[in-house]
Amino acid sequence: MTADLAERIGRIEDLLAIQDLQALYARYADNGWPGAVGDSTALAGLFAPDGVWSSERVGTFTGREEIIAGLGGGSMPFSMHLLMSPHIMIEGDQASGTWRALFALTTSGGDALWAGGGYQVSYVRLPEGWRISRLETVSAFMSPYGQSWAKA
């Protein structure tokens, strides 16, 4: 195999590994339906030890323990994370990506919500594989189910 071919295959493997990592993130973040996993400990394990999870609406959690504590409270008894349109750029052992996202949510008070936006993510290759070093939620809208996001 030529060095160029090996490099191209390595890049494809990296892209697929990052896509799998982000798909696991969505599964571990989901709650309240038969295909949901809802496991904040497993979700935190997808981050680098000093990784950062950030959302303008929820707050910022640094490190796996803070991520577990911050996201493990069950404030959303139902959530479905739909991720699409990945754009991933890899430079050596670092990568960045953007994802579009649509969320179906139910709050602890029983309100059904639609939310849309995406993620801006930084990744790092560690000995155990690709991990999230920073994930930031970017909100485009959040509206009650049955109400247009244009009115919310």
C-alpha positions as CSV (number, residue, x, y, z in Angstrom):
1,M,0.0,0.0,0.0
2,T,1.3,3.4,-0.9
3,A,1.8,6.1,1.8
4,D,-0.8,8.2,0.1
5,L,-3.4,5.4,0.1
6,A,-2.6,4.6,3.8
7,E,-3.0,8.3,4.7
8,R,-6.4,8.5,2.8
9,I,-7.7,5.3,4.6
10,G,-6.5,6.7,7.9
11,R,-8.5,9.9,7.3
12,I,-11.6,7.9,6.4
13,E,-11.2,5.8,9.6
14,D,-10.8,9.0,11.6
15,L,-13.9,10.5,10.1
16,L,-16.0,7.4,10.8
17,A,-14.7,7.2,14.4
18,I,-15.7,10.8,15.0
19,Q,-19.1,10.2,13.5
20,D,-19.6,7.1,15.7
21,L,-18.5,9.1,18.7
22,Q,-21.1,11.8,18.0
23,A,-23.8,9.1,17.3
24,L,-23.0,7.6,20.7
25,Y,-23.3,11.0,22.3
26,A,-26.9,11.3,20.9
27,R,-27.8,7.8,22.2
28,Y,-26.5,8.4,25.7
29,A,-28.2,11.8,25.8
30,D,-31.6,10.4,24.9
31,N,-34.2,9.6,27.6
32,G,-37.7,8.1,28.0
33,W,-38.3,5.9,24.9
34,P,-37.4,2.3,24.0
35,G,-34.3,3.1,21.9
36,A,-32.9,5.7,24.4
37,V,-29.9,4.9,26.6
38,G,-30.0,7.9,29.0
39,D,-26.6,7.3,30.6
40,S,-24.7,10.5,31.7
41,T,-21.7,8.4,32.9
42,A,-21.3,6.8,29.5
43,L,-21.9,10.2,27.8
44,A,-19.1,11.8,30.0
45,G,-16.8,9.0,29.0
46,L,-17.0,10.3,25.4
47,F,-15.2,13.4,26.6
48,A,-11.5,14.0,27.3
49,P,-10.9,14.0,31.1
50,D,-10.8,17.8,31.0
51,G,-13.5,18.1,28.3
52,V,-16.1,20.8,28.4
53,W,-19.9,20.6,27.7
54,S,-21.5,24.0,27.2
55,S,-25.0,25.3,26.5
56,E,-26.2,28.9,26.8
57,R,-29.5,27.6,28.3
58,V,-28.1,25.1,30.7
59,G,-24.5,26.1,31.7
60,T,-21.0,24.9,31.3
61,F,-19.5,21.7,32.8
62,T,-15.8,21.0,32.8
63,G,-14.4,17.5,33.3
64,R,-16.2,14.2,33.3
65,E,-17.5,14.4,36.9
66,E,-19.1,17.8,36.3
67,I,-20.6,16.6,33.1
68,I,-22.1,13.6,34.9
69,A,-23.5,15.8,37.7
70,G,-24.8,18.5,35.3
71,L,-26.4,16.2,32.8
72,G,-27.5,13.4,35.0
73,G,-30.3,15.1,36.9
74,G,-33.2,13.9,34.7
75,S,-34.6,17.4,34.0
76,M,-35.8,16.1,30.6
77,P,-37.7,12.8,31.1
78,F,-38.0,12.5,27.4
79,S,-35.5,13.6,24.8
80,M,-34.6,12.6,21.3
81,H,-31.4,14.0,19.7
82,L,-31.4,13.9,15.9
83,L,-28.0,14.9,14.5
84,M,-27.3,15.5,10.8
85,S,-25.1,17.3,8.3
86,P,-21.7,16.7,9.9
87,H,-18.8,18.8,8.7
88,I,-15.6,17.5,10.2
89,M,-12.1,18.9,9.7
90,I,-9.1,16.8,10.9
91,E,-5.6,18.1,11.5
92,G,-3.4,15.5,13.0
93,D,-4.6,14.5,16.5
94,Q,-7.1,17.4,16.6
95,A,-10.4,17.9,14.8
96,S,-13.4,20.2,14.8
97,G,-16.9,19.7,13.6
98,T,-20.3,21.2,13.2
99,W,-23.6,19.3,13.4
100,R,-27.1,20.3,12.8
101,A,-29.6,19.1,15.4
102,L,-33.3,18.8,16.0
103,F,-34.5,17.9,19.5
104,A,-37.9,16.6,20.7
105,L,-38.1,17.2,24.5
106,T,-40.4,16.9,27.5
107,T,-39.6,19.0,30.5
108,S,-39.9,17.7,34.1
109,G,-43.1,19.8,34.3
110,G,-44.6,17.9,31.3
111,D,-44.2,20.5,28.6
112,A,-43.4,19.2,25.2
113,L,-40.9,21.3,23.2
114,W,-39.2,21.3,19.8
115,A,-35.7,22.7,19.7
116,G,-33.3,23.1,16.8
117,G,-29.8,24.3,16.3
118,G,-26.6,22.4,16.4
119,Y,-23.3,21.6,18.0
120,Q,-19.8,23.1,17.5
121,V,-17.4,20.4,18.6
122,S,-13.6,20.1,19.1
123,Y,-12.2,16.6,19.2
124,V,-8.8,15.2,20.4
125,R,-7.2,11.8,19.7
126,L,-6.2,10.1,23.0
127,P,-4.7,6.7,23.5
128,E,-8.2,5.3,23.9
129,G,-9.4,6.9,20.6
130,W,-11.1,10.1,19.6
131,R,-12.8,12.0,22.4
132,I,-14.7,15.3,22.6
133,S,-12.6,18.1,24.1
134,R,-15.4,20.8,23.8
135,L,-19.0,20.6,22.8
136,E,-21.1,23.8,22.6
137,T,-24.8,23.7,21.9
138,V,-25.9,26.4,19.5
139,S,-29.6,27.2,19.8
140,A,-31.6,28.4,16.8
141,F,-35.1,28.0,18.4
142,M,-37.0,26.4,21.2
143,S,-40.8,26.4,21.0
144,P,-43.7,24.6,22.7
145,Y,-45.0,21.6,20.7
146,G,-48.0,22.9,18.6
147,Q,-46.7,26.4,18.4
148,S,-44.6,27.6,15.5
149,W,-41.0,28.4,16.3
150,A,-41.6,31.7,14.4
151,K,-43.9,32.7,17.3
152,A,-41.8,31.5,20.2
